[in-house]
Amino acid sequence: MVLARLPDRNESYYTLVWRRFRRSVSGMTGLVLVTLLIVMAVFADFFAPMHPRATDTPFAPPDMISFTAPDGSFSLIPHVYPIGETGEFDPVTFQPLTGPILDDPTPVGFFVKGYEYRLFGIIPTNRHFFGSTDGRPIHLLGTDKFGRDILSRGIYGSRISLLIAFAVVTITTTVGTLIGITSGYLGGTVDNVVQRFVDFVLAFPQLPLYLALTSLVPLTAPSNVFIAFVIAVLAALGWAQLSREVRSKTLALARIDYVRAAIAVGSSDLRIITRHILPNVLSHIIVAVTLAIPTVVLLESFLGFLGFAVKPPLISWGLMLQDTNTFSVIGSYPWILSPVVFVLITVFAFNALGDGLRDAVDPY
């Protein structure tokens, strides 16, 4: 009976990892959320209900979605009720009370017509995933000080924020892996020199250096130049920790029998590194990547809050958080903190995915 349950063929390493990973609830949840975030960023024009630069009422509160028709009956078509003054006053403070305005609701639908855009920059279309069926503006997360829809700007901002995160992690992973494997495999004087340089990079206080370097970019610099400089600054110090981790694993792998056998038969260093050592540290690198992306997203948001974000007309979550730099604004218009929700979901998704991958990789 035991033999009957065994597989008929040998399973590959990645098959074993996937079989264990899909049993992780948090890991699969993170994978689904990460997939949705990437799809949202790629098709931001389609998912955004409003144009990100279209203006309406400044600091308008979030609209209320309800399946209740104006006459009080249940409706399968959701309606959006704008929030405004109800005409009533607080009996104690005599301040005007706000609430949903039920006189003129806005019906909401899926795959509706809206502002025109070009899908992938090529195909002209005006279809959107959801929006008002009568063309009136809806603001499910409210508006900012210029009357721009926060939800639409958050969806568009995912492009720049995730682009910066993926670009930084790609550079740091490539540089850190190459330096770590080379240092650990060659050893000796090369290893000592490289590790002292790594210690020098790790000794820098990162946040003051980030602020000092980003302040060197002129305010009149083009947005693409500023993005490239931010990516370069974040990547300049991010590779050192990964290189140290990869080096420690390479030192252990270099003493394994099959690596010594490859050296004995005359295999080149490049072949030993790419065919024997790199595949065995790849699992750790994959996990490190999934855990590094939310760190970069948080750092970009924090730098944006301090004023070192991308420049308009580009949009990022860090740029949107600049509107929350005064307590009076947050107290009066708390919905401008909505971009934080995008950051929290992204950080949770990638951390959950990284934890699930780490647990799936460990047994193998």
C-alpha positions in Angstrom: 0.0 0.0 0.0 2.9 2.4 0.8 4.5 1.7 -2.6 1.3 2.3 -4.4 1.2 5.9 -3.2 4.7 6.7 -4.3 5.1 8.7 -7.6 6.0 6.7 -10.7 8.7 9.2 -11.7 11.3 11.3 -10.0 10.1 14.8 -9.2 12.3 17.8 -9.9 13.5 20.2 -7.3 11.1 22.9 -8.4 8.2 20.4 -8.4 8.9 19.5 -4.8 9.1 23.2 -3.8 5.8 24.0 -5.6 4.0 21.1 -4.0 5.0 22.2 -0.5 4.4 25.9 -1.3 0.9 25.5 -2.5 0.0 24.0 0.9 0.9 27.3 2.5 -2.2 29.5 3.0 -0.2 32.7 3.6 2.2 31.9 0.7 -0.7 31.3 -1.8 -2.4 34.5 -0.5 0.7 36.5 -1.1 1.1 35.0 -4.6 -2.5 35.9 -5.6 -2.0 39.5 -4.2 1.3 39.9 -6.0 -0.2 38.8 -9.2 -3.2 41.2 -8.8 -0.8 44.0 -8.0 1.3 43.4 -11.1 -1.8 43.1 -13.3 -3.2 46.3 -11.8 0.1 48.1 -12.5 0.3 46.9 -16.1 -3.3 47.7 -16.9 -3.6 50.8 -14.7 -5.4 52.8 -17.4 -8.1 50.1 -17.5 -8.6 49.8 -13.8 -8.5 53.5 -12.9 -12.1 54.8 -12.9 -11.0 58.5 -13.3 -8.2 60.3 -15.1 -5.4 60.7 -12.6 -5.0 64.4 -13.4 -8.7 65.3 -13.7 -9.8 67.8 -11.0 -13.0 68.0 -9.2 -14.0 69.2 -5.7 -10.8 69.6 -3.5 -10.7 67.3 -0.4 -14.0 65.7 -1.3 -14.8 62.8 1.1 -15.1 59.2 -0.2 -18.4 58.4 -1.9 -20.6 55.7 -0.4 -21.4 52.6 -2.4 -24.8 51.0 -1.7 -27.1 48.4 -3.2 -30.1 50.4 -2.0 -32.0 52.3 -4.6 -33.1 55.9 -3.9 -36.6 54.6 -3.0 -35.1 52.3 -0.4 -35.5 49.0 -2.2 -32.7 46.6 -2.9 -31.0 47.0 -6.3 -28.6 44.6 -8.1 -26.9 47.7 -9.6 -24.7 49.4 -7.0 -25.2 53.2 -6.6 -22.7 55.8 -5.4 -24.0 58.4 -3.1 -21.8 61.5 -2.7 -21.1 62.7 0.8 -22.2 66.2 1.5 -24.1 68.5 3.9 -27.4 67.0 4.8 -29.0 70.3 5.9 -29.1 69.2 9.6 -27.0 70.6 12.4 -25.3 69.0 15.4 -27.5 69.8 18.4 -24.5 70.5 20.6 -21.9 72.2 18.4 -24.4 73.5 15.7 -22.0 72.4 13.0 -23.5 71.2 9.7 -23.8 67.4 9.6 -22.5 65.5 6.6 -23.8 62.2 5.1 -24.9 60.5 1.9 -26.9 62.6 -0.5 -29.8 60.3 -1.5 -31.5 62.6 -4.0 -29.3 62.0 -7.1 -27.3 58.8 -6.9 -24.7 57.7 -9.5 -25.2 54.2 -10.9 -22.0 52.1 -11.1 -21.2 49.4 -13.6 -18.4 47.2 -15.0 -16.6 47.7 -18.3 -18.1 51.1 -18.7 -17.0 53.9 -21.0 -14.7 56.6 -19.6 -11.8 58.8 -20.5 -9.8 57.7 -23.6 -6.4 56.1 -23.3 -4.1 53.8 -25.3 -3.7 50.3 -24.1 0.0 49.4 -24.1 0.5 52.8 -25.6 -0.8 51.5 -29.0 -4.5 50.5 -28.9 -6.9 53.5 -28.4 -9.9 52.6 -26.2 -12.1 54.1 -23.5 -13.3 51.0 -21.6 -12.6 50.8 -17.9 -13.1 48.0 -15.4 -15.6 49.9 -13.4 -17.0 53.4 -13.2 -20.2 55.5 -13.4 -22.5 54.5 -16.2 -23.6 58.1 -16.7 -20.1 59.6 -17.0 -20.3 61.5 -13.7 -17.2 61.4 -11.5 -16.9 59.0 -8.6 -14.4 59.2 -5.8 -14.4 55.9 -3.8 -11.3 57.1 -1.7 -12.0 60.8 -1.9 -9.9 63.5 -3.6 -6.8 65.4 -2.7 -6.1 69.1 -2.3 -6.4 69.6 -6.1 -9.6 67.6 -6.4 -7.9 64.6 -8.1 -9.2 61.1 -7.5 -7.0 59.3 -4.9 -8.0 55.8 -6.0 -7.1 56.4 -9.6 -3.8 58.1 -8.6 -3.0 55.2 -6.3 -3.6 52.7 -9.2 -1.4 54.7 -11.5 1.2 55.2 -8.7 1.7 51.5 -8.5 3.5 51.6 -11.8 6.3 53.9 -10.6 6.6 52.5 -7.1 6.7 48.8 -8.3 9.0 49.8 -11.2 11.5 51.4 -8.8 11.2 48.4 -6.4 11.8 45.8 -9.2 14.6 47.8 -10.8 16.4 48.2 -7.5 16.0 44.6 -6.5 17.2 43.4 -9.9 20.4 45.4 -9.7 21.1 44.6 -6.1 20.4 40.9 -6.6 22.6 40.7 -9.7 25.5 42.6 -8.2 25.2 41.0 -4.7 25.1 37.5 -6.2 28.0 37.9 -8.5 30.2 39.5 -5.8 29.2 37.0 -3.1 29.8 33.9 -5.2 33.1 35.2 -6.6 34.3 36.2 -3.2 33.3 33.0 -1.5 34.6 30.7 -4.2 38.0 32.3 -4.9 38.7 33.0 -1.2 42.2 34.1 -0.1 43.3 37.6 -0.8 40.4 38.3 -3.1 37.9 37.3 -0.5 39.6 39.5 2.2 39.7 42.6 -0.1 36.1 42.2 -1.3 34.8 41.7 2.3 36.5 44.7 3.6 34.8 46.7 0.8 31.5 45.1 1.8 32.1 46.1 5.4 32.8 49.7 4.2 29.5 49.8 2.3 27.5 48.3 5.3 29.1 50.8 7.7 27.3 53.7 6.0 24.2 55.1 7.7 21.8 54.6 4.8 19.0 57.1 5.4 21.3 60.2 5.7 23.2 59.1 2.7 20.0 58.6 0.7 18.8 62.1 1.6 22.2 63.6 0.8 22.4 61.9 -2.6 18.9 62.5 -3.7 19.2 66.2 -2.8 22.0 66.5 -5.4 19.4 66.2 -8.2 18.2 69.6 -9.4 14.5 70.3 -9.0 14.3 71.0 -12.7 15.7 67.6 -13.7 13.5 65.5 -16.0 11.4 62.8 -14.3 13.2 60.0 -16.0 16.5 61.3 -14.8 15.3 61.6 -11.3 13.9 58.0 -11.3 17.2 56.7 -12.6 19.1 58.6 -9.9 16.7 57.3 -7.2 17.2 53.7 -8.4 20.9 54.1 -8.5 21.0 55.6 -5.0 18.8 52.8 -3.5 20.8 50.1 -5.3 24.2 51.5 -4.3 23.9 50.3 -0.8 21.4 47.5 -1.1 23.6 44.8 -2.6 26.1 44.4 0.3 23.9 42.4 2.7 22.9 39.9 0.0 26.5 39.4 -1.1 27.4 38.6 2.5 24.7 36.0 2.7 25.6 34.4 -0.7 29.2 34.3 0.2 28.5 32.3 3.4 26.5 29.8 1.4 29.2 29.6 -1.2 31.9 28.9 1.4 29.9 25.9 2.6 29.1 24.6 -0.9 32.8 24.9 -2.1 33.7 22.1 0.4 31.1 19.6 -0.8 32.3 16.5 -2.6 30.8 17.1 -6.0 32.4 20.5 -6.2 35.8 19.1 -5.3 35.2 16.3 -7.8 34.5 19.0 -10.5 37.7 20.8 -9.6 39.7 17.5 -9.7 38.5 16.7 -13.2 39.6 20.1 -14.4 36.3 22.0 -14.7 36.7 25.7 -15.2 35.8 28.1 -12.4 33.0 29.6 -14.5 31.4 26.2 -15.0 31.7 25.2 -11.3 30.1 28.5 -10.3 27.3 28.4 -12.8 26.5 24.7 -12.8 27.2 23.6 -9.3 27.1 26.5 -6.9 24.6 29.0 -8.3 21.7 26.5 -8.6 22.2 25.6 -4.9 22.0 29.3 -3.7 19.3 30.2 -6.1 16.5 29.3 -3.7 17.9 31.6 -1.1 18.2 34.4 -3.7 14.6 34.0 -4.7 13.4 34.3 -1.1 15.7 37.3 -0.6 14.2 39.0 -3.6 10.6 38.6 -2.4 11.6 40.0 1.0 13.6 42.9 -0.4 10.9 44.3 -2.7 8.6 45.4 0.2 11.6 47.0 1.9 12.3 49.1 -1.2 8.6 50.0 -1.5 8.6 51.2 2.1 11.8 53.2 1.6 10.5 54.9 -1.6 7.3 55.8 0.3 9.3 57.2 3.2 11.6 59.2 1.0 8.5 60.5 -0.9 6.9 61.6 2.4 10.1 63.6 3.2 9.9 65.2 -0.3 12.3 63.1 -2.3 9.8 61.5 -4.6 9.3 61.5 -8.3 8.3 64.7 -9.9 4.9 65.5 -11.5 3.4 64.6 -13.9 4.6 61.1 -12.8 2.8 59.5 -9.8 4.1 57.3 -7.1 2.8 56.3 -3.7 5.6 58.3 -2.1 4.6 61.4 -4.0 1.0 61.0 -2.9 2.1 60.8 0.7 3.6 64.3 0.6 0.0 65.6 1.1 0.0 64.1 4.6 2.9 66.0 6.0 0.8 68.2 8.2 -1.3 67.0 11.2 -4.0 69.6 10.5 -4.6 68.2 7.1 -4.8 64.6 8.3 -7.1 65.6 11.1 -9.5 67.4 8.8 -9.2 65.1 5.8 -8.2 61.6 7.0 -8.9 60.0 3.6 -5.7 61.4 2.1 -3.9 58.6 4.1 -5.5 56.1 1.6 -2.2 55.6 -0.3 -0.9 54.0 2.8 -3.4 51.1 2.1 -1.6 50.4 -1.2 1.7 50.3 0.5 0.4 48.0 3.3 -1.1 45.6 0.8 2.1 45.4 -1.2 4.3 44.9 1.8 2.0 42.2 3.1 1.7 40.4 -0.2 5.5 40.2 -0.8 6.3 39.3 2.8 3.7 36.5 2.7 5.0 35.2 -0.6 8.6 35.3 0.8 7.6 33.5 4.0 5.8 30.8 2.0 8.8 30.4 -0.4 11.2 30.2 2.5 9.2 27.5 4.3 8.9 25.6 1.0 12.6 25.8 0.1 13.9 24.9 3.6 13.3 21.1 3.5 15.1 20.7 0.2 
